[in-house]
Amino acid sequence: MVRLVLSDSRLTRVRKEAERLAVLVREKLFAAGMPAHVFDARPCSLPRLRNRYRFEVVLVFESGPQMLTGVDALRREQLLGAHVQVFTVDVDPVSLQ
C-alpha cells in the first residue's frame, strides 16, 4: 500500500490536485498493465494539520515487487508530485513482504 498525501493551506487547491493526481496515476498504471487499485482522492483521517488541509490518494498493489515497479514507473513519468505546499509518499513497509 502506498499513500500519496497532499497538504496545502488552500482547500480548493489541495482537493483539485488530489483528484487530478488520482486520475493521472490510475491512467498510467492501467496503460502500463500494472494490477493496482487506485482509490479516489479523499480527506485524510486528520483532514487539517498544522494549518494545512490534507488529502490522500491510496494505491494498493497485489505484492511488494509490483508496488516497487509501479512506484518506479510513476516516478519515471514524474507523477509523484503535485502543485501543493507539501507532498508526501508514504509506503507501508508491511506490504513489501
C-alpha positions in Angstrom: 0.0 0.0 0.0 1.2 3.5 -0.9 -0.4 6.7 0.4 0.2 9.9 -1.6 -0.5 12.7 0.9 -1.1 16.3 -0.3 -1.2 19.3 2.1 -1.9 22.9 1.4 -3.3 25.9 3.2 -6.0 26.3 0.5 -8.7 23.6 0.5 -9.7 24.0 -3.1 -6.1 23.7 -4.4 -5.4 20.5 -2.4 -8.7 18.9 -3.3 -8.3 19.6 -7.1 -4.7 18.5 -7.1 -5.5 15.2 -5.3 -8.4 14.5 -7.7 -6.1 15.2 -10.7 -3.3 13.1 -9.3 -5.7 10.1 -8.7 -6.9 10.2 -12.3 -3.3 10.5 -13.7 -2.0 7.7 -11.6 -4.9 5.4 -12.4 -4.5 6.0 -16.1 -0.7 5.5 -16.1 -0.9 2.2 -14.1 -3.7 0.9 -16.3 -1.8 1.9 -19.5 1.3 0.1 -18.2 -0.8 -3.0 -17.4 0.1 -2.9 -13.7 -2.5 -4.5 -11.5 -3.2 -1.9 -8.8 -6.3 -0.4 -7.2 -6.2 3.4 -7.0 -8.7 4.8 -4.6 -10.3 8.2 -5.3 -8.9 11.2 -3.5 -10.3 11.7 -0.1 -9.6 13.8 3.0 -7.0 12.2 5.4 -8.1 10.9 8.7 -6.7 14.1 10.2 -8.1 16.4 7.5 -6.3 19.5 8.8 -2.9 19.6 10.5 -0.6 22.5 11.2 -3.0 24.9 9.4 -2.9 22.8 6.2 -5.7 20.8 4.6 -4.7 17.2 3.8 -6.0 14.8 1.1 -4.7 11.4 0.2 -4.7 9.0 -2.7 -4.2 5.4 -1.8 -2.7 2.8 -4.1 -2.9 -0.9 -3.3 -0.8 -3.4 -5.2 -1.0 -7.3 -5.2 2.5 -7.7 -4.0 5.6 -5.9 -2.8 7.6 -6.3 -6.1 4.6 -5.0 -8.1 4.3 -2.0 -5.7 8.0 -1.1 -6.2 7.7 -1.5 -10.0 4.6 0.7 -10.0 6.1 3.4 -7.9 9.3 3.4 -10.0 7.1 3.8 -13.1 5.2 6.7 -11.6 8.5 8.4 -10.6 10.0 8.0 -14.1 6.9 9.7 -15.5 7.2 12.4 -12.9 3.8 11.8 -11.5 4.9 11.7 -7.9 4.3 15.3 -7.3 1.7 18.0 -7.2 1.3 21.8 -7.1 0.7 21.9 -3.3 2.8 23.1 -0.4 3.7 19.6 0.9 3.7 16.3 -1.0 4.5 13.0 0.8 4.8 9.4 -0.4 4.1 7.0 2.4 5.0 3.4 1.7 3.6 0.7 4.0 6.6 -1.5 4.8 4.3 -4.5 5.7 3.1 -4.7 2.2 6.7 -5.1 0.9 6.9 -8.6 2.4 
